[in-house]
Amino acid sequence: MTGISVPAGEAVHATAIVVGQTGLLFLGPSGSGKSTTAFACLCEAQALGWNAALIADDRTLLTVQAGRCIASCPDSIRGLLELRGTGVVTARHIDRAVLHAAVLLTEPSAGTRVPEKNETFSCGGASIPLMRLWHDGAALPLARLRTRRPSLFFEPAWYPQGNLPVF
């Protein structure tokens, strides 16, 4: 099993959102598309009628409480999201949330075509699944993440037997 580990109690260069009841942390180098992908996921969730909100963009504070990784935002950037080519915009936001998965944005290549299974992101000893996602401009990043790990995402009760539609 491979993954990424960071100490708790410090800010990481990442974007965090909550979709339904699932906290997601987007990781990658500057310019890799963290904010854009998170924004697309927020829009996609809202189109599905799901609750969705920004936790933090660019700098995400990570702490551990009761063995769970918690994301929050520095006061100076709370509710702000930078979309390259558009500028800094305000977004619906919440102060903090439990993280359930990390998403590492990667460049498309033969080496990243089939991601490794069972990778983890660890913050101060609290581990969550790590999923890799190509930042290739493809539409519906949330659908791609839901397909990879459907058990992580809230399933609305108004779908028969809790089944989500197939895209």
C-alpha positions as CSV (number, residue, x, y, z in Angstrom):
1,M,0.0,0.0,0.0
2,T,1.4,3.4,-0.9
3,G,0.2,6.9,-0.2
4,I,0.9,10.4,1.1
5,S,1.4,11.4,4.8
6,V,1.4,14.9,6.3
7,P,1.6,16.1,9.9
8,A,-1.5,17.3,11.6
9,G,-1.9,20.9,12.7
10,E,-0.5,22.7,9.7
11,A,-1.8,24.0,6.5
12,V,-1.4,22.0,3.3
13,H,-1.5,23.3,-0.3
14,A,-4.9,21.8,-1.1
15,T,-8.6,22.5,-1.7
16,A,-11.3,20.9,0.5
17,I,-15.0,20.6,-0.2
18,V,-18.0,18.7,1.2
19,V,-20.4,16.9,-1.2
20,G,-23.5,15.5,0.4
21,Q,-21.9,14.1,3.5
22,T,-18.5,13.3,2.0
23,G,-15.4,15.5,2.7
24,L,-12.9,15.6,-0.2
25,L,-9.4,17.0,-0.2
26,F,-7.9,17.8,-3.6
27,L,-4.1,17.6,-3.8
28,G,-1.5,18.5,-6.4
29,P,1.1,21.0,-7.3
30,S,0.3,24.7,-8.1
31,G,-1.6,24.9,-11.4
32,S,-2.7,21.3,-11.4
33,G,-6.4,22.1,-11.2
34,K,-7.3,21.6,-7.6
35,S,-9.6,24.6,-7.4
36,T,-11.1,24.1,-10.8
37,T,-11.8,20.4,-10.2
38,A,-13.3,21.1,-6.8
39,F,-15.5,23.8,-8.3
40,A,-16.7,21.4,-11.0
41,C,-17.5,18.8,-8.3
42,L,-19.5,21.5,-6.3
43,C,-21.5,22.5,-9.4
44,E,-22.1,18.8,-10.3
45,A,-23.3,18.0,-6.8
46,Q,-25.6,21.1,-6.8
47,A,-27.1,20.0,-10.2
48,L,-27.9,16.6,-8.6
49,G,-29.7,18.4,-5.8
50,W,-27.0,17.5,-3.2
51,N,-25.8,19.8,-0.5
52,A,-22.3,21.0,-1.4
53,A,-19.9,23.6,0.0
54,L,-16.3,24.8,0.0
55,I,-14.3,24.2,3.1
56,A,-11.0,25.8,2.0
57,D,-9.1,26.7,-1.1
58,D,-5.3,26.9,-1.6
59,R,-4.5,26.5,2.1
60,T,-6.3,23.8,4.1
61,L,-5.7,23.4,7.8
62,L,-5.7,19.7,8.8
63,T,-6.2,18.5,12.4
64,V,-7.1,15.1,13.9
65,Q,-10.0,14.6,16.3
66,A,-11.1,11.2,17.5
67,G,-9.0,9.5,14.9
68,R,-10.6,11.5,12.0
69,C,-9.0,14.0,9.7
70,I,-10.7,17.4,9.9
71,A,-10.3,20.2,7.3
72,S,-10.8,23.9,8.1
73,C,-9.8,27.2,6.5
74,P,-7.7,30.1,7.7
75,D,-9.9,33.1,8.4
76,S,-8.2,35.3,5.8
77,I,-9.4,33.2,2.9
78,R,-12.7,31.7,4.2
79,G,-15.3,31.4,1.5
80,L,-12.9,32.4,-1.3
81,L,-12.1,30.2,-4.3
82,E,-9.6,31.1,-7.0
83,L,-10.6,30.1,-10.5
84,R,-7.7,30.7,-12.9
85,G,-8.9,32.9,-15.7
86,T,-11.9,34.1,-13.7
87,G,-10.3,35.4,-10.5
88,V,-11.2,35.0,-6.8
89,V,-14.9,34.3,-6.3
90,T,-17.0,33.8,-3.2
91,A,-18.5,30.3,-2.7
92,R,-21.0,28.8,-0.3
93,H,-18.8,27.5,2.5
94,I,-18.7,25.8,5.8
95,D,-16.1,26.2,8.6
96,R,-14.9,22.6,8.9
97,A,-15.7,19.1,8.0
98,V,-14.5,15.5,8.4
99,L,-12.5,14.3,5.3
100,H,-13.4,11.0,3.8
101,A,-11.1,10.8,0.8
102,A,-8.2,12.6,-0.8
103,V,-7.9,13.2,-4.6
104,L,-4.5,13.6,-6.1
105,L,-4.6,15.3,-9.5
106,T,-2.2,13.8,-12.0
107,E,-1.2,14.4,-15.5
108,P,-2.5,11.9,-18.1
109,S,0.2,9.3,-18.9
110,A,0.7,5.6,-19.5
111,G,2.1,5.4,-16.0
112,T,-1.1,6.9,-14.4
113,R,-3.6,5.2,-16.7
114,V,-4.6,2.6,-14.1
115,P,-4.3,4.0,-10.5
116,E,-2.9,1.8,-7.8
117,K,-5.5,0.3,-5.4
118,N,-5.7,0.9,-1.7
119,E,-3.6,4.1,-1.6
120,T,-4.0,6.3,1.5
121,F,-3.7,9.8,2.6
122,S,-2.6,10.1,6.2
123,C,-2.8,13.2,8.4
124,G,-1.3,12.8,11.9
125,G,-2.0,9.1,11.8
126,A,-5.6,9.3,10.6
127,S,-5.9,7.7,7.2
128,I,-8.4,8.1,4.4
129,P,-8.5,6.6,0.9
130,L,-6.4,8.4,-1.8
131,M,-7.8,8.4,-5.3
132,R,-5.9,9.6,-8.4
133,L,-7.7,11.6,-11.0
134,W,-6.4,12.8,-14.3
135,H,-6.6,16.6,-14.7
136,D,-7.4,16.4,-18.3
137,G,-10.4,18.7,-18.6
138,A,-12.9,15.8,-18.7
139,A,-16.4,16.6,-17.7
140,L,-18.1,15.3,-14.6
141,P,-15.2,14.8,-12.1
142,L,-17.6,14.0,-9.3
143,A,-19.2,11.2,-11.4
144,R,-15.7,9.8,-12.0
145,L,-14.9,9.8,-8.3
146,R,-18.3,8.3,-7.4
147,T,-17.6,5.5,-9.9
148,R,-14.2,4.8,-8.3
149,R,-15.5,4.6,-4.7
150,P,-19.4,4.7,-4.7
151,S,-19.5,3.7,-1.0
152,L,-18.0,7.1,0.0
153,F,-20.9,9.1,-1.3
154,F,-24.3,10.0,0.0
155,E,-27.1,8.3,-1.8
156,P,-30.3,10.3,-1.8
157,A,-33.3,8.4,-0.4
158,W,-35.5,9.4,-3.4
159,Y,-33.6,7.0,-5.7
160,P,-35.2,3.5,-5.6
161,Q,-33.3,1.1,-3.3
162,G,-30.7,3.9,-2.8
163,N,-29.3,3.3,-6.3
164,L,-27.8,6.3,-8.0
165,P,-28.3,6.8,-11.8
166,V,-25.6,5.5,-14.1
167,F,-23.9,8.2,-16.2
